[in-house]
Every structure is written in C-alpha cells, then in structure tokens.
Amino acid sequence: MNHKADDDYDYLFKVVLIGDSGVGKSNLLSRFTRNEFCLESKSTIGVEFATRSIQVDGKTIKAQIWDTAGQERYRAITSAYYRGAVGALLVYDITKQVTFENVERWLKELRDHADSNIVIMLVGNKSDLRHLRSVQTDDSQAFCEKEGLSFIETSALESTNVEQAFQRILTEIYHIVSKKALASEDKPQPDKGTRIVVSETQPEEKKKSACCSG
C-alpha cells in the first residue's frame, strides 16, 4: 500500500481547542490524533499540539491541533495561540452548567483575538455521562443557531463523535479555503504557497549572492 510521507500533504490547517479547564480538551486531542484516552490526565500546562492527516475530496489535509490550559493564569499566550488558526473547537462539559455558561466568554475571546473567518464548532463533551447531564442539547443548539456555530456532542471516553467532530470542522475549512483559492486564481497571490520572511538582508545583497553562487 502506498503510504504518504508524514510531510506530504496538500493543506495544513491549525485548529485550536478552547474551553474551561477539565472539560476534556486534551482527551479529545489524544483520542483524535493517537486514539488514546487517559482517565488520570493532568491539567495541561502551557501549550501542546499534535497532528493528524485526513483525506477530504481526495486531498490530504494535515491538521495541527493546539491544546492549552483553560486556567486564567496561562492566558498571556492568547495572541500567539490563535495566530494562524483557521478553526476552533469550543468545548464544554455537558455535566457542568458553568462550563456552558462560560462558552460566551470564550467566544468573545475568539472573536477578539482570532481571524474573523475562523470556523467555530461548539462541542459538548462527556456525553457518556448521560445520567449527570445538566446542559440540554436543545439549549446548546439554540445558542449555536443564534451565534452561527456548528454543534456536536462527543465522548472522548467512549470515542463517540470525536472523529466526526474533527472531520466536520476540517471539511468545512477545506471547502472555504478551496472556494477562496478558486475565486482568487485570476489575481496574483504573493502568499500562495510561500512564506514571506522579512529578513534584514538587503534585496541587492540577496540578488548578488544568488547569482555569484554557482
């Protein structure tokens, strides 16, 4: 079978996980990227990310998924965390009403710091704890309709809808990006596929060294 090399991909999308501490962000990440779940998982300190590639419309999409602590004391990293993110999974715990109430605050932070076109999905995690549910699905759906978000309930423990959540958000991002690429094919795009690095070298020197080497 022809396995693609790890760095062989058509698109690279950065997706961030946000939400209160303890809602299961790290387990959603480990379940999707490594198919692992840790009941004893510690609070995330700082920022971690993991990658996984999926296929959408015959294209290889590499997702770089970032996870950060929900605690306030790590919020200083905000702008760097959101930089370049094209998607966000805003996670709450269906058994803890307060984590759902805080969704509004997280949404505000996203809208303050992230790109205005970021694709946002609300994720009600821990759906395996049905008997402890305190946030009703209808309330979450109504909130998402009002705010223009997509919505899914997941269980990282039972591996329910985790794959679907990431597949759906990555597919949605892909469709937006590929439409944009089609629309702008007529216009010159300096940043298409190249990272422009501003260095201190003068352009003349660069030209000189380029033509002298050989």
C-alpha positions as CSV (number, residue, x, y, z in Angstrom):
1,M,0.0,0.0,0.0
2,N,1.2,3.5,-0.8
3,H,1.6,5.4,2.4
4,K,2.2,9.1,2.1
5,A,5.2,10.5,3.9
6,D,4.3,12.5,7.0
7,D,5.2,15.8,5.4
8,D,3.4,15.1,2.2
9,Y,0.1,17.0,2.4
10,D,-2.0,19.4,0.3
11,Y,-3.2,21.6,3.1
12,L,-2.1,22.4,6.7
13,F,-4.8,23.7,9.0
14,K,-4.2,24.9,12.5
15,V,-7.2,24.2,14.8
16,V,-7.3,25.4,18.4
17,L,-9.1,23.7,21.4
18,I,-10.6,26.2,23.9
19,G,-12.9,26.0,26.9
20,D,-12.7,25.7,30.6
21,S,-10.2,23.5,32.4
22,G,-11.4,19.9,32.9
23,V,-13.9,19.7,30.0
24,G,-11.8,17.1,28.2
25,K,-9.8,19.1,25.6
26,S,-6.7,17.1,26.0
27,N,-8.5,13.8,25.8
28,L,-10.3,14.9,22.6
29,L,-6.9,15.7,21.1
30,S,-5.3,12.4,22.2
31,R,-8.4,10.4,21.1
32,F,-8.3,12.0,17.6
33,T,-4.6,12.0,17.0
34,R,-3.5,8.9,18.8
35,N,-6.7,7.1,19.7
36,E,-5.8,7.3,23.4
37,F,-7.8,8.3,26.4
38,C,-6.3,8.9,29.9
39,L,-8.7,8.9,32.8
40,E,-6.0,10.3,35.1
41,S,-5.0,13.1,32.7
42,K,-3.3,16.1,34.4
43,S,-4.1,19.7,33.7
44,T,-2.4,21.0,30.6
45,I,0.4,23.4,31.4
46,G,1.2,25.9,28.7
47,V,0.5,24.8,25.1
48,E,0.7,21.4,23.4
49,F,-0.2,20.4,19.9
50,A,-0.5,17.2,17.9
51,T,-1.0,16.5,14.2
52,R,-3.0,14.0,12.2
53,S,-3.7,13.8,8.4
54,I,-7.1,13.0,7.0
55,Q,-8.5,12.8,3.4
56,V,-11.1,15.2,2.1
57,D,-12.2,15.1,-1.5
58,G,-9.0,13.2,-2.4
59,K,-6.8,15.8,-0.8
60,T,-4.5,15.2,2.2
61,I,-5.2,17.6,5.0
62,K,-2.8,17.8,7.8
63,A,-4.5,19.1,11.0
64,Q,-2.3,20.7,13.6
65,I,-4.4,20.8,16.7
66,W,-3.4,23.0,19.6
67,D,-4.5,22.5,23.2
68,T,-4.0,24.9,26.0
69,A,-4.8,25.2,29.7
70,G,-8.3,26.5,30.5
71,Q,-6.9,28.3,33.6
72,E,-6.7,32.1,33.6
73,R,-3.0,32.2,34.6
74,Y,-1.9,30.8,31.2
75,R,-4.0,33.3,29.1
76,A,-1.0,35.5,28.4
77,I,-0.2,33.3,25.4
78,T,-3.5,34.2,23.8
79,S,-2.5,36.0,20.7
80,A,0.3,33.6,19.7
81,Y,-2.1,30.7,20.4
82,Y,-4.7,32.0,18.0
83,R,-2.3,33.2,15.3
84,G,-2.9,31.4,12.0
85,A,-5.8,29.3,13.4
86,V,-8.5,28.5,10.8
87,G,-10.7,26.5,13.1
88,A,-11.7,26.3,16.8
89,L,-13.4,23.7,18.8
90,L,-15.0,25.4,21.8
91,V,-15.5,22.6,24.4
92,Y,-17.8,22.4,27.4
93,D,-18.8,19.6,29.7
94,I,-22.4,18.5,29.4
95,T,-22.5,17.7,33.2
96,K,-21.2,21.1,34.3
97,Q,-23.6,24.0,33.6
98,V,-20.9,26.6,34.4
99,T,-18.7,25.4,31.6
100,F,-21.5,26.0,29.2
101,E,-22.2,29.4,30.7
102,N,-18.5,30.3,30.1
103,V,-18.8,29.5,26.4
104,E,-19.9,33.0,25.8
105,R,-16.7,34.4,27.3
106,W,-14.6,32.0,25.2
107,L,-16.5,33.0,22.1
108,K,-15.7,36.7,22.9
109,E,-12.0,35.9,23.3
110,L,-12.0,34.1,20.0
111,R,-13.7,37.0,18.2
112,D,-11.3,39.4,19.8
113,H,-8.1,37.5,19.0
114,A,-8.7,35.1,16.2
115,D,-9.2,35.7,12.4
116,S,-12.7,36.8,11.7
117,N,-13.3,34.0,9.3
118,I,-12.3,31.2,11.8
119,V,-14.7,28.2,11.7
120,I,-16.1,27.6,15.1
121,M,-17.7,24.4,16.4
122,L,-19.3,24.0,19.8
123,V,-18.5,20.7,21.4
124,G,-20.5,19.3,24.3
125,N,-18.1,16.6,25.7
126,K,-18.6,13.8,28.2
127,S,-21.8,12.6,26.5
128,D,-21.2,9.2,28.1
129,L,-22.3,10.7,31.5
130,R,-26.0,10.9,30.4
131,H,-27.3,10.4,33.9
132,L,-25.4,13.5,35.1
133,R,-26.4,15.8,32.2
134,S,-27.0,19.4,33.3
135,V,-26.8,21.1,29.8
136,Q,-29.7,20.2,27.5
137,T,-28.9,19.6,23.8
138,D,-31.7,21.9,22.8
139,D,-30.1,24.8,24.7
140,S,-26.8,24.3,23.0
141,Q,-28.4,24.0,19.6
142,A,-30.3,27.2,20.1
143,F,-27.2,29.0,21.2
144,C,-25.3,27.8,18.1
145,E,-28.1,28.9,15.8
146,K,-28.0,32.4,17.4
147,E,-24.2,32.6,17.1
148,G,-23.8,30.8,13.7
149,L,-21.7,27.9,15.1
150,S,-21.9,24.2,14.2
151,F,-22.6,21.8,17.1
152,I,-21.8,18.3,18.1
153,E,-21.8,16.2,21.3
154,T,-18.8,13.9,21.9
155,S,-17.4,11.4,24.4
156,A,-13.7,11.2,24.3
157,L,-14.0,8.3,26.8
158,E,-16.3,6.2,24.5
159,S,-14.8,7.6,21.3
160,T,-18.2,8.9,20.2
161,N,-18.3,11.6,17.6
162,V,-14.7,12.6,18.2
163,E,-13.7,11.6,14.7
164,Q,-16.8,13.2,13.2
165,A,-16.2,16.5,15.1
166,F,-12.7,16.9,13.6
167,Q,-13.7,15.6,10.2
168,R,-16.6,18.0,10.0
169,I,-14.6,21.1,11.0
170,L,-11.7,20.2,8.7
171,T,-14.0,19.6,5.8
172,E,-15.8,22.9,6.4
173,I,-12.4,24.7,6.5
174,Y,-11.3,22.9,3.3
175,H,-14.4,23.9,1.4
176,I,-14.0,27.6,2.4
177,V,-10.3,27.6,1.6
178,S,-10.7,25.8,-1.8
179,K,-13.5,28.1,-2.8
180,K,-11.3,31.1,-1.9
181,A,-8.4,29.6,-3.9
182,L,-10.7,29.2,-7.0
183,A,-12.0,32.8,-6.6
184,S,-8.6,34.3,-6.4
185,E,-6.9,32.2,-9.2
186,D,-7.2,35.2,-11.6
187,K,-5.5,37.5,-9.2
188,P,-1.8,37.3,-8.4
189,Q,-1.2,35.9,-4.9
190,P,2.2,36.6,-3.4
191,D,1.5,34.5,-0.4
192,K,0.2,31.4,-2.1
193,G,2.3,28.5,-1.0
194,T,5.3,30.7,0.0
195,R,6.0,32.1,3.4
196,I,7.4,35.6,3.1
197,V,10.1,36.1,5.6
198,V,11.2,39.6,6.2
199,S,14.9,39.5,7.0
200,E,17.5,42.2,7.5
201,T,19.4,41.3,4.3
202,Q,19.1,44.0,1.7
203,P,17.5,42.8,-1.6
204,E,20.5,43.8,-3.6
205,E,22.8,41.7,-1.5
206,K,20.4,38.8,-1.9
207,K,20.5,39.1,-5.7
208,K,24.3,39.3,-5.7
209,S,24.8,36.2,-3.6
210,A,22.2,34.3,-5.6
211,C,24.0,35.0,-8.9
212,C,27.5,34.6,-7.6
213,S,26.9,31.2,-6.1
214,G,27.3,28.5,-8.8
